Amino acid sequence: MVLEVKKQIYDSVHGYIGLTEIELKVVNSPLFQRLKNIMMLGTVNFVYPGATNNRFEHSLGTMFMMEQFLSHIRVNGKILADDNETAQKMRLVALLHDIGHYPLSHITEHIIIKKLGGRSHEEFGTEIIKDFFSETLSSYNISEITDMICGKGGGELGMLISSAFDADKSDYLLRDSYHTGVGYGNVGVQRLIRIASFEKGKIIFDKDEAAVESFLLGRYHMFKSVYHHKTSTAFELMIERIFEYLVNEGALEHPSDLIGARDEMGIFAYDDHMLYSAMHKYVIDGKNEFLKELIHMFLLRKPISVSYINPLPEDGEDTSEENRMIKEMVYNDSKIRDFAEKIGIGEWEWIFPAYLRPLGIIDDKSPIYIRDSGGVSNILKSNGLIMQMIGKKKLYDARIYAHPKYKAKLSKAMVALNGGSDGVS
């Protein structure tokens, strides 16, 4: 059997995407339409102007990729597209996986979790699905859907949405590459889908090791060139602090208050436009002069400056004293105050430490294997030159950003800490 398509939507990346009746109900709901106004890449468009893709189109694209996975990947020896019930459930998982994203996607999520006592977008999305989609999804086990969205349960089915090679990553690499104009993420996903199988927690590709290497290398370079770009990171740090202060001053609602009140229209309006509107209003009427200046800099594209940046050892542990100090300062105001006082900067709020999270090129929770005439072997044991070079590396670094007026002073202080290298590139 084949699922009945009720409507077709044309997508810039995948072409026509079909929607079933239940999917159409989800897409036409206010809380899914909200995703049109949430930037997929946060502040990356400050560096790559075309990076204006949103969570709405990504959610549709992830569902399209889920359809491709179900049609071609063998899960425990079976093609799942022939099972209408399972296929529809997994398409809904893909469609709803980002329903709980906050304004500017992951940027505000970080500060909501670390400083404002809130929840991840998956957990927030779980509450939205349970509160506002229970009637639409009444034929399905909602907990089973939300567990897979949160990366829990589902076995090999769950791996289709949360693993080293899944429908989510397959879409965002293609989509982000298309919109930024950076070609690294434009990898042969369709080829990979046709040679992949999911078995007992493993992702196994038949032979074509070069195609797998291309996918992993593309992901590596997208993080280096796009997601961790030093200028877009500067704007991310600025908006994190702006969002925190706006919530604490009552200029923005805390998302937990909206879900607690079951305020559907309040959540519907909780998007990028709302955040920018709050910034525009505060820069005119606000009382906190630091916050007003920070918002003004952000809106006029005047980033804070990189005063120190140090790539960490890619295949070992970071043991340097200065990087340990930076890691401890992240999301810790008292540590930042102590550091500012130590180096003679009175305005501690203008110091922005960043210890970018380690990124393993291959997720240990879903190892990748190659099947050839010699059997099945972990790709990390490959003889291929690329995997020997990047297979076990982690991409991360320590940085300190600051208001441009403090750049020279902060750089000089870091020179004293790290034995003569200013760490700025």
C-alpha positions as CSV (number, residue, x, y, z in Angstrom):
1,M,0.0,0.0,0.0
2,V,1.0,3.6,-0.5
3,L,0.0,6.7,1.6
4,E,-2.5,8.9,-0.1
5,V,-1.2,12.4,-0.9
6,K,-3.7,15.2,-0.5
7,K,-1.5,18.2,-1.4
8,Q,1.9,18.9,-3.0
9,I,4.3,21.7,-1.8
10,Y,7.2,22.7,-3.9
11,D,10.5,23.0,-2.0
12,S,13.7,24.8,-3.3
13,V,15.9,21.8,-2.3
14,H,13.8,18.6,-2.9
15,G,11.2,19.7,-5.4
16,Y,7.6,18.5,-4.8
17,I,6.8,17.2,-1.3
18,G,3.6,15.4,-0.8
19,L,1.4,15.7,2.3
20,T,-1.2,13.2,3.5
21,E,-4.4,14.4,5.2
22,I,-3.0,14.2,8.7
23,E,0.2,15.9,7.7
24,L,-1.8,18.7,6.1
25,K,-3.7,19.3,9.3
26,V,-0.4,19.6,11.2
27,V,1.1,21.9,8.6
28,N,-1.9,24.2,8.6
29,S,-1.9,24.5,12.4
30,P,-0.9,27.8,14.0
31,L,2.1,26.3,15.9
32,F,3.5,24.7,12.8
33,Q,3.0,27.9,10.7
34,R,5.0,29.7,13.4
35,L,8.1,27.8,12.2
36,K,8.1,30.0,9.1
37,N,9.3,32.9,11.3
38,I,12.2,31.0,13.0
39,M,15.5,31.2,11.3
40,M,17.2,27.9,10.8
41,L,20.7,29.3,11.1
42,G,20.2,32.0,13.7
43,T,22.7,34.8,12.9
44,V,24.6,33.0,10.1
45,N,22.9,35.4,7.6
46,F,25.0,38.2,9.2
47,V,27.9,36.5,7.3
48,Y,26.2,34.6,4.5
49,P,23.3,36.8,3.5
50,G,21.4,34.0,1.7
51,A,21.1,31.9,4.9
52,T,17.5,32.9,5.6
53,N,16.0,29.4,5.5
54,N,13.6,28.6,8.2
55,R,12.4,25.8,10.4
56,F,9.2,25.4,8.5
57,E,10.9,24.4,5.2
58,H,13.5,22.2,7.1
59,S,10.7,20.3,8.8
60,L,9.0,19.6,5.5
61,G,12.4,18.6,4.0
62,T,13.1,16.3,6.9
63,M,9.8,14.6,6.3
64,F,10.7,14.2,2.6
65,M,14.1,12.7,3.6
66,M,12.3,10.4,6.0
67,E,10.2,9.2,3.1
68,Q,13.4,8.5,1.2
69,F,14.9,6.6,4.1
70,L,11.7,4.5,4.5
71,S,11.6,3.7,0.8
72,H,15.2,2.6,0.4
73,I,17.0,1.8,3.7
74,R,16.6,-1.6,5.2
75,V,15.8,-1.5,8.9
76,N,16.5,-4.9,10.4
77,G,16.2,-6.4,7.0
78,K,12.9,-4.7,6.0
79,I,11.9,-1.8,3.8
80,L,9.4,0.1,5.9
81,A,7.6,2.2,3.2
82,D,5.3,-0.8,2.6
83,D,4.0,-0.6,6.2
84,N,1.6,2.4,6.0
85,E,1.1,2.7,9.7
86,T,4.9,2.8,10.5
87,A,5.6,5.0,7.5
88,Q,3.0,7.6,8.5
89,K,4.2,7.6,12.1
90,M,7.8,8.2,11.1
91,R,6.8,10.9,8.7
92,L,5.0,12.7,11.6
93,V,8.1,12.3,13.8
94,A,10.1,14.0,11.1
95,L,7.5,16.7,10.5
96,L,7.2,17.6,14.2
97,H,10.8,17.1,15.3
98,D,11.5,20.9,15.5
99,I,8.0,22.2,16.6
100,G,9.5,23.4,19.9
101,H,12.3,25.6,18.6
102,Y,12.7,29.0,20.2
103,P,13.4,32.3,18.4
104,L,16.6,32.1,16.3
105,S,16.7,28.4,16.9
106,H,19.6,27.0,18.9
107,I,21.0,30.5,20.0
108,T,18.3,31.3,22.5
109,E,17.9,27.7,23.4
110,H,21.4,27.7,24.9
111,I,20.6,30.6,27.2
112,I,17.1,29.3,28.1
113,I,18.7,26.0,29.3
114,K,21.9,27.4,30.9
115,K,20.7,30.6,32.5
116,L,16.9,30.8,32.5
117,G,16.0,27.4,33.9
118,G,14.1,26.3,30.7
119,R,14.0,23.2,28.6
120,S,15.5,22.0,25.3
121,H,13.5,22.6,22.2
122,E,12.8,18.8,22.0
123,E,11.3,18.9,25.6
124,F,9.4,22.2,24.8
125,G,8.2,20.5,21.6
126,T,7.0,17.5,23.5
127,E,4.8,19.8,25.7
128,I,3.4,21.5,22.6
129,I,2.6,18.2,20.9
130,K,0.9,16.8,24.0
131,D,-1.1,20.0,24.6
132,F,-2.1,21.1,21.1
133,F,-1.8,18.1,18.8
134,S,-3.4,15.4,20.8
135,E,-6.7,15.5,18.9
136,T,-4.9,15.5,15.4
137,L,-2.7,12.6,16.5
138,S,-5.3,10.7,18.4
139,S,-4.7,7.5,16.3
140,Y,-1.1,7.4,17.4
141,N,0.9,6.8,20.6
142,I,2.0,10.4,21.2
143,S,4.6,9.4,23.8
144,E,6.2,7.1,21.2
145,I,6.5,10.0,18.8
146,T,7.8,12.5,21.3
147,D,10.3,10.0,22.7
148,M,11.8,9.5,19.3
149,I,11.9,13.3,18.8
150,C,13.9,13.5,22.1
151,G,16.3,10.8,20.9
152,K,15.0,8.2,23.3
153,G,13.6,4.8,22.4
154,G,12.4,3.5,19.0
155,G,15.4,1.3,18.4
156,E,16.5,1.4,14.8
157,L,13.3,3.4,14.0
158,G,14.6,6.1,16.3
159,M,17.9,6.1,14.5
160,L,16.1,7.4,11.3
161,I,15.6,10.7,13.1
162,S,18.5,10.8,15.6
163,S,21.8,9.2,14.6
164,A,25.0,9.9,12.7
165,F,23.1,9.5,9.4
166,D,19.5,10.5,9.7
167,A,16.7,12.3,7.9
168,D,17.3,15.5,9.9
169,K,21.0,15.8,9.1
170,S,20.5,14.8,5.5
171,D,18.1,17.7,5.0
172,Y,20.0,20.4,7.0
173,L,23.3,19.7,5.3
174,L,21.8,20.0,1.8
175,R,19.6,23.0,2.8
176,D,22.2,25.0,4.7
177,S,24.7,24.4,1.9
178,Y,22.1,25.6,-0.7
179,H,21.2,28.8,1.2
180,T,24.7,29.8,2.3
181,G,26.2,29.0,-1.1
182,V,28.9,26.9,0.6
183,G,29.2,23.7,-1.3
184,Y,30.6,21.5,1.5
185,G,27.3,20.1,2.6
186,N,26.1,19.3,-0.9
187,V,26.9,15.6,-0.6
188,G,25.5,12.5,-2.3
189,V,22.8,11.7,0.2
190,Q,20.6,9.8,-2.2
191,R,23.5,7.5,-3.0
192,L,24.1,6.9,0.7
193,I,20.4,6.1,1.3
194,R,20.5,3.4,-1.3
195,I,23.5,1.6,0.2
196,A,22.5,1.9,3.9
197,S,20.9,-0.4,6.4
198,F,20.3,0.0,10.1
199,E,20.9,-3.2,12.1
200,K,21.2,-3.6,15.9
201,G,22.2,0.0,16.6
202,K,24.7,0.1,13.7
203,I,24.6,2.1,10.5
204,I,26.0,-0.2,7.7
205,F,26.9,1.0,4.2
206,D,27.5,-1.4,1.4
207,K,31.0,-0.9,-0.1
208,D,31.1,2.7,-1.3
209,E,33.4,4.1,1.4
210,A,34.2,7.2,-0.6
211,A,30.5,8.3,-0.5
212,V,30.5,7.9,3.3
213,E,33.7,9.8,3.6
214,S,32.3,12.6,1.5
215,F,29.3,12.9,3.8
216,L,31.4,13.0,7.0
217,L,33.9,15.4,5.5
218,G,31.1,17.7,4.3
219,R,29.7,17.9,7.8
220,Y,33.1,18.6,9.2
221,H,33.7,21.5,6.8
222,M,30.2,22.9,7.4
223,F,30.9,23.3,11.1
224,K,34.3,24.8,10.4
225,S,33.1,27.3,7.7
226,V,29.5,28.0,8.7
227,Y,28.3,26.9,12.1
228,H,31.4,27.9,14.0
229,H,32.3,30.9,11.9
230,K,33.9,33.4,14.3
231,T,31.8,36.4,13.2
232,S,28.4,34.6,13.3
233,T,29.5,33.3,16.7
234,A,30.0,36.9,17.8
235,F,26.4,37.7,17.0
236,E,25.2,34.5,18.6
237,L,26.9,35.5,21.9
238,M,25.4,39.0,21.7
239,I,21.9,37.7,21.1
240,E,22.2,35.2,24.0
241,R,23.0,38.0,26.4
242,I,20.3,40.2,24.9
243,F,17.6,37.5,25.2
244,E,18.6,36.8,28.8
245,Y,18.4,40.4,29.8
246,L,15.1,41.0,28.0
247,V,13.5,38.1,29.8
248,N,14.9,39.1,33.2
249,E,13.7,42.7,32.7
250,G,10.2,41.5,31.7
251,A,10.5,42.7,28.1
252,L,10.0,39.2,26.9
253,E,8.1,36.3,28.4
254,H,9.8,33.1,29.5
255,P,8.7,30.3,27.2
256,S,7.8,28.1,30.2
257,D,5.2,30.6,31.3
258,L,3.5,30.3,27.9
259,I,3.4,26.5,27.9
260,G,2.3,26.5,31.5
261,A,-0.7,28.7,30.6
262,R,-1.4,26.7,27.5
263,D,-1.3,29.9,25.6
264,E,-1.4,28.8,22.0
265,M,-1.4,32.3,20.5
266,G,1.3,33.4,22.8
267,I,3.5,30.5,21.6
268,F,2.4,31.2,18.0
269,A,3.9,34.7,18.4
270,Y,7.0,33.6,20.1
271,D,9.3,33.8,17.1
272,D,12.1,35.9,15.5
273,H,9.8,38.8,14.7
274,M,8.8,39.0,18.4
275,L,12.4,39.0,19.5
276,Y,13.4,41.7,17.0
277,S,10.3,43.8,17.9
278,A,11.3,43.6,21.6
279,M,14.9,44.7,20.7
280,H,13.6,47.7,18.7
281,K,11.3,48.7,21.5
282,Y,14.0,48.4,24.2
283,V,16.7,50.3,22.3
284,I,14.2,53.3,22.3
285,D,12.5,52.9,25.7
286,G,14.8,50.7,27.8
287,K,16.6,51.7,31.0
288,N,19.7,49.4,31.0
289,E,22.3,51.4,29.1
290,F,24.5,48.3,28.6
291,L,21.6,46.4,27.1
292,K,20.6,49.3,24.9
293,E,24.2,49.6,23.5
294,L,24.5,45.9,22.9
295,I,21.1,45.8,21.0
296,H,22.2,48.8,19.0
297,M,25.4,47.1,18.0
298,F,23.6,44.0,17.1
299,L,20.9,45.7,14.9
300,L,23.6,47.7,13.1
301,R,25.8,44.7,12.5
302,K,28.7,45.9,14.7
303,P,30.0,42.6,16.3
304,I,32.0,42.2,19.4
305,S,35.6,41.4,18.7
306,V,37.5,38.2,18.9
307,S,40.2,39.0,21.5
308,Y,41.5,35.4,21.9
309,I,40.9,32.2,20.0
310,N,42.7,29.0,20.4
311,P,41.9,25.8,18.5
312,L,42.1,22.9,20.9
313,P,43.9,19.6,20.2
314,E,41.7,17.7,17.8
315,D,42.8,14.3,18.9
316,G,43.5,14.8,22.5
317,E,42.2,16.4,25.7
318,D,42.5,20.1,26.3
319,T,44.8,20.6,29.3
320,S,45.8,24.3,29.0
321,E,45.1,26.6,31.9
322,E,43.7,29.5,29.9
323,N,41.3,27.2,28.1
324,R,40.1,25.6,31.4
325,M,39.5,29.2,32.7
326,I,37.5,30.1,29.6
327,K,35.4,26.9,29.8
328,E,34.6,27.7,33.5
329,M,33.5,31.2,32.6
330,V,30.9,30.2,30.0
331,Y,27.4,31.0,31.4
332,N,29.0,31.8,34.8
333,D,28.7,35.5,35.6
334,S,30.7,35.4,38.8
335,K,33.7,33.8,37.0
336,I,33.5,36.5,34.3
337,R,33.4,39.2,37.0
338,D,36.4,37.7,38.7
339,F,38.3,37.5,35.4
340,A,37.4,41.1,34.5
341,E,38.5,42.4,37.8
342,K,41.8,40.5,37.6
343,I,42.7,42.1,34.2
344,G,41.4,45.5,35.1
345,I,38.2,45.7,33.0
346,G,35.4,47.2,35.1
347,E,32.5,46.5,32.7
348,W,32.5,42.6,33.0
349,E,29.3,42.4,30.9
350,W,31.4,43.2,27.8
351,I,33.4,40.0,28.1
352,F,31.9,37.0,26.2
353,P,33.7,33.6,26.7
354,A,32.9,30.8,24.2
355,Y,34.0,27.2,24.5
356,L,32.5,25.7,21.4
357,R,31.2,22.2,22.1
358,P,33.2,19.3,21.0
359,L,32.0,17.8,17.7
360,G,32.9,14.3,16.9
361,I,32.8,13.6,13.2
362,I,31.2,10.3,14.0
363,D,28.7,9.9,16.8
364,D,29.8,7.1,19.1
365,K,26.1,6.3,19.9
366,S,25.5,5.3,16.3
367,P,28.7,3.9,14.8
368,I,29.2,3.6,11.1
369,Y,30.3,0.4,9.4
370,I,31.3,-0.6,5.9
371,R,30.2,-4.0,4.5
372,D,32.5,-5.4,1.8
373,S,33.8,-8.8,0.7
374,G,35.8,-9.0,3.9
375,G,32.7,-8.6,6.1
376,V,31.5,-5.7,8.2
377,S,34.0,-3.3,9.9
378,N,33.9,0.0,11.7
379,I,34.8,2.9,9.4
380,L,37.2,4.2,12.0
381,K,39.4,1.2,11.2
382,S,39.3,2.1,7.5
383,N,42.5,2.2,5.5
384,G,41.2,5.3,3.7
385,L,43.4,8.4,4.1
386,I,40.5,10.7,4.9
387,M,39.2,8.6,7.8
388,Q,42.6,8.2,9.2
389,M,42.9,12.0,9.2
390,I,39.5,13.0,10.6
391,G,37.8,9.9,11.9
392,K,38.7,10.5,15.6
393,K,39.2,14.2,15.6
394,K,36.9,16.6,17.4
395,L,36.3,20.1,16.2
396,Y,36.2,22.7,19.0
397,D,38.0,25.7,20.3
398,A,38.2,28.3,23.1
399,R,37.5,32.0,22.4
400,I,37.0,35.3,24.2
401,Y,35.0,38.0,22.6
402,A,34.7,41.6,23.9
403,H,33.6,45.1,23.1
404,P,36.2,46.4,20.6
405,K,37.4,49.0,23.1
406,Y,38.7,46.2,25.3
407,K,40.2,44.0,22.6
408,A,43.8,45.1,23.0
409,K,43.7,45.0,26.8
410,L,42.1,41.5,26.9
411,S,44.5,40.2,24.2
412,K,47.5,41.4,26.3
413,A,46.1,39.7,29.4
414,M,45.8,36.4,27.5
415,V,49.4,36.7,26.2
416,A,50.5,36.7,29.9
417,L,48.5,33.6,30.6
418,N,49.5,31.5,27.6
419,G,53.2,32.3,27.5
420,G,53.5,34.8,24.7
421,S,51.0,33.8,22.0
422,D,48.1,36.2,21.6
423,G,45.8,33.4,20.2
424,V,44.1,35.8,17.8
425,S,43.8,35.0,14.1
